Amino acid sequence: MATAQRAPRDILLETDADYQRLVEQHSKYEAELHRISSSRYLSSEDLLEEIKLKKMKLHCKDEMERIAARVRRARAKFTQ
């Protein structure tokens, strides 16, 4: 498939080290959240950790979207 038709996320997963790092971090945060949420009882420390992980996960997602938007803008300039 031509690069112009591929989703920015797919291109970035193959070519952008920062994006790849963010995806890995996002997955690690998700796994840790799953581990915490699977407990029957959450201590106050667990609840604080859950909040912290959710914020860090969201930050990764925001950064990934920022990078993808940059690719979309570049692609739009290229096709004009």
mmCIF file of the C-alpha atoms, coordinates in Angstrom:
data_MODEL
# 
_entry.id   MODEL 
# 
loop_
_atom_site.group_PDB 
_atom_site.id 
_atom_site.type_symbol 
_atom_site.label_atom_id 
_atom_site.label_alt_id 
_atom_site.label_comp_id 
_atom_site.label_asym_id 
_atom_site.label_entity_id 
_atom_site.label_seq_id 
_atom_site.pdbx_PDB_ins_code 
_atom_site.Cartn_x 
_atom_site.Cartn_y 
_atom_site.Cartn_z 
_atom_site.occupancy 
_atom_site.B_iso_or_equiv 
_atom_site.pdbx_formal_charge 
_atom_site.auth_seq_id 
_atom_site.auth_comp_id 
_atom_site.auth_asym_id 
_atom_site.auth_atom_id 
_atom_site.pdbx_PDB_model_num 
ATOM 1  C CA . MET A 1 1  ? 0.000   0.000  0.000  1.00 0.00 ? 1  MET A CA 1 
ATOM 2  C CA . ALA A 1 2  ? 1.332   3.460  -0.815 1.00 0.00 ? 2  ALA A CA 1 
ATOM 3  C CA . THR A 1 3  ? 2.537   5.581  2.091  1.00 0.00 ? 3  THR A CA 1 
ATOM 4  C CA . ALA A 1 4  ? 0.060   8.368  1.241  1.00 0.00 ? 4  ALA A CA 1 
ATOM 5  C CA . GLN A 1 5  ? -2.852  5.991  1.856  1.00 0.00 ? 5  GLN A CA 1 
ATOM 6  C CA . ARG A 1 6  ? -1.606  4.608  5.164  1.00 0.00 ? 6  ARG A CA 1 
ATOM 7  C CA . ALA A 1 7  ? -2.738  5.920  8.523  1.00 0.00 ? 7  ALA A CA 1 
ATOM 8  C CA . PRO A 1 8  ? -0.238  8.200  10.273 1.00 0.00 ? 8  PRO A CA 1 
ATOM 9  C CA . ARG A 1 9  ? -0.190  5.817  13.233 1.00 0.00 ? 9  ARG A CA 1 
ATOM 10 C CA . ASP A 1 10 ? 0.970   2.912  11.055 1.00 0.00 ? 10 ASP A CA 1 
ATOM 11 C CA . ILE A 1 11 ? 3.708   5.002  9.464  1.00 0.00 ? 11 ILE A CA 1 
ATOM 12 C CA . LEU A 1 12 ? 4.850   6.309  12.834 1.00 0.00 ? 12 LEU A CA 1 
ATOM 13 C CA . LEU A 1 13 ? 4.992   2.849  14.373 1.00 0.00 ? 13 LEU A CA 1 
ATOM 14 C CA . GLU A 1 14 ? 7.515   1.900  11.715 1.00 0.00 ? 14 GLU A CA 1 
ATOM 15 C CA . THR A 1 15 ? 9.518   5.112  11.436 1.00 0.00 ? 15 THR A CA 1 
ATOM 16 C CA . ASP A 1 16 ? 9.365   7.314  14.535 1.00 0.00 ? 16 ASP A CA 1 
ATOM 17 C CA . ALA A 1 17 ? 11.335  6.249  17.620 1.00 0.00 ? 17 ALA A CA 1 
ATOM 18 C CA . ASP A 1 18 ? 9.560   8.763  19.887 1.00 0.00 ? 18 ASP A CA 1 
ATOM 19 C CA . TYR A 1 19 ? 6.160   7.506  18.783 1.00 0.00 ? 19 TYR A CA 1 
ATOM 20 C CA . GLN A 1 20 ? 7.249   3.894  19.293 1.00 0.00 ? 20 GLN A CA 1 
ATOM 21 C CA . ARG A 1 21 ? 8.505   4.746  22.792 1.00 0.00 ? 21 ARG A CA 1 
ATOM 22 C CA . LEU A 1 22 ? 5.206   6.440  23.634 1.00 0.00 ? 22 LEU A CA 1 
ATOM 23 C CA . VAL A 1 23 ? 3.208   3.430  22.417 1.00 0.00 ? 23 VAL A CA 1 
ATOM 24 C CA . GLU A 1 24 ? 5.323   1.138  24.587 1.00 0.00 ? 24 GLU A CA 1 
ATOM 25 C CA . GLN A 1 25 ? 4.904   3.387  27.632 1.00 0.00 ? 25 GLN A CA 1 
ATOM 26 C CA . HIS A 1 26 ? 1.157   3.626  27.025 1.00 0.00 ? 26 HIS A CA 1 
ATOM 27 C CA . SER A 1 27 ? 0.954   -0.181 26.928 1.00 0.00 ? 27 SER A CA 1 
ATOM 28 C CA . LYS A 1 28 ? 2.965   -0.517 30.138 1.00 0.00 ? 28 LYS A CA 1 
ATOM 29 C CA . TYR A 1 29 ? 0.709   1.962  31.918 1.00 0.00 ? 29 TYR A CA 1 
ATOM 30 C CA . GLU A 1 30 ? -2.351  0.096  30.640 1.00 0.00 ? 30 GLU A CA 1 
ATOM 31 C CA . ALA A 1 31 ? -0.978  -3.223 31.903 1.00 0.00 ? 31 ALA A CA 1 
ATOM 32 C CA . GLU A 1 32 ? -0.191  -1.737 35.308 1.00 0.00 ? 32 GLU A CA 1 
ATOM 33 C CA . LEU A 1 33 ? -3.668  -0.213 35.503 1.00 0.00 ? 33 LEU A CA 1 
ATOM 34 C CA . HIS A 1 34 ? -5.172  -3.579 34.676 1.00 0.00 ? 34 HIS A CA 1 
ATOM 35 C CA . ARG A 1 35 ? -3.085  -5.221 37.399 1.00 0.00 ? 35 ARG A CA 1 
ATOM 36 C CA . ILE A 1 36 ? -4.193  -2.653 39.967 1.00 0.00 ? 36 ILE A CA 1 
ATOM 37 C CA . SER A 1 37 ? -7.846  -2.727 38.970 1.00 0.00 ? 37 SER A CA 1 
ATOM 38 C CA . SER A 1 38 ? -7.989  -6.514 39.149 1.00 0.00 ? 38 SER A CA 1 
ATOM 39 C CA . SER A 1 39 ? -7.368  -6.423 42.897 1.00 0.00 ? 39 SER A CA 1 
ATOM 40 C CA . ARG A 1 40 ? -10.351 -6.987 45.144 1.00 0.00 ? 40 ARG A CA 1 
ATOM 41 C CA . TYR A 1 41 ? -9.233  -4.301 47.530 1.00 0.00 ? 41 TYR A CA 1 
ATOM 42 C CA . LEU A 1 42 ? -7.485  -1.091 46.559 1.00 0.00 ? 42 LEU A CA 1 
ATOM 43 C CA . SER A 1 43 ? -5.466  0.648  49.229 1.00 0.00 ? 43 SER A CA 1 
ATOM 44 C CA . SER A 1 44 ? -5.152  4.416  49.244 1.00 0.00 ? 44 SER A CA 1 
ATOM 45 C CA . GLU A 1 45 ? -1.701  3.960  47.684 1.00 0.00 ? 45 GLU A CA 1 
ATOM 46 C CA . ASP A 1 46 ? -3.241  1.854  44.926 1.00 0.00 ? 46 ASP A CA 1 
ATOM 47 C CA . LEU A 1 47 ? -5.860  4.512  44.263 1.00 0.00 ? 47 LEU A CA 1 
ATOM 48 C CA . LEU A 1 48 ? -3.198  7.212  44.051 1.00 0.00 ? 48 LEU A CA 1 
ATOM 49 C CA . GLU A 1 49 ? -1.112  5.033  41.742 1.00 0.00 ? 49 GLU A CA 1 
ATOM 50 C CA . GLU A 1 50 ? -4.169  4.422  39.580 1.00 0.00 ? 50 GLU A CA 1 
ATOM 51 C CA . ILE A 1 51 ? -4.729  8.175  39.220 1.00 0.00 ? 51 ILE A CA 1 
ATOM 52 C CA . LYS A 1 52 ? -1.058  8.749  38.445 1.00 0.00 ? 52 LYS A CA 1 
ATOM 53 C CA . LEU A 1 53 ? -1.016  5.980  35.821 1.00 0.00 ? 53 LEU A CA 1 
ATOM 54 C CA . LYS A 1 54 ? -4.166  7.299  34.158 1.00 0.00 ? 54 LYS A CA 1 
ATOM 55 C CA . LYS A 1 55 ? -2.614  10.757 33.888 1.00 0.00 ? 55 LYS A CA 1 
ATOM 56 C CA . MET A 1 56 ? 0.639   9.372  32.488 1.00 0.00 ? 56 MET A CA 1 
ATOM 57 C CA . LYS A 1 57 ? -1.261  7.192  30.039 1.00 0.00 ? 57 LYS A CA 1 
ATOM 58 C CA . LEU A 1 58 ? -3.290  10.200 28.871 1.00 0.00 ? 58 LEU A CA 1 
ATOM 59 C CA . HIS A 1 59 ? -0.114  12.243 28.492 1.00 0.00 ? 59 HIS A CA 1 
ATOM 60 C CA . CYS A 1 60 ? 1.334   9.517  26.234 1.00 0.00 ? 60 CYS A CA 1 
ATOM 61 C CA . LYS A 1 61 ? -1.856  9.476  24.187 1.00 0.00 ? 61 LYS A CA 1 
ATOM 62 C CA . ASP A 1 62 ? -1.778  13.275 23.828 1.00 0.00 ? 62 ASP A CA 1 
ATOM 63 C CA . GLU A 1 63 ? 1.849   13.190 22.693 1.00 0.00 ? 63 GLU A CA 1 
ATOM 64 C CA . MET A 1 64 ? 1.092   10.404 20.214 1.00 0.00 ? 64 MET A CA 1 
ATOM 65 C CA . GLU A 1 65 ? -1.767  12.464 18.794 1.00 0.00 ? 65 GLU A CA 1 
ATOM 66 C CA . ARG A 1 66 ? 0.465   15.542 18.555 1.00 0.00 ? 66 ARG A CA 1 
ATOM 67 C CA . ILE A 1 67 ? 3.027   13.583 16.533 1.00 0.00 ? 67 ILE A CA 1 
ATOM 68 C CA . ALA A 1 68 ? 0.310   12.061 14.305 1.00 0.00 ? 68 ALA A CA 1 
ATOM 69 C CA . ALA A 1 69 ? -1.176  15.518 13.679 1.00 0.00 ? 69 ALA A CA 1 
ATOM 70 C CA . ARG A 1 70 ? 2.254   16.738 12.584 1.00 0.00 ? 70 ARG A CA 1 
ATOM 71 C CA . VAL A 1 71 ? 2.400   13.883 10.045 1.00 0.00 ? 71 VAL A CA 1 
ATOM 72 C CA . ARG A 1 72 ? -1.113  14.640 8.807  1.00 0.00 ? 72 ARG A CA 1 
ATOM 73 C CA . ARG A 1 73 ? -0.190  18.315 8.306  1.00 0.00 ? 73 ARG A CA 1 
ATOM 74 C CA . ALA A 1 74 ? 2.989   17.363 6.456  1.00 0.00 ? 74 ALA A CA 1 
ATOM 75 C CA . ARG A 1 75 ? 1.035   14.941 4.280  1.00 0.00 ? 75 ARG A CA 1 
ATOM 76 C CA . ALA A 1 76 ? -1.551  17.623 3.498  1.00 0.00 ? 76 ALA A CA 1 
ATOM 77 C CA . LYS A 1 77 ? 1.193   20.039 2.392  1.00 0.00 ? 77 LYS A CA 1 
ATOM 78 C CA . PHE A 1 78 ? 2.788   17.338 0.286  1.00 0.00 ? 78 PHE A CA 1 
ATOM 79 C CA . THR A 1 79 ? -0.445  16.480 -1.563 1.00 0.00 ? 79 THR A CA 1 
ATOM 80 C CA . GLN A 1 80 ? -1.373  20.074 -2.354 1.00 0.00 ? 80 GLN A CA 1 
# 
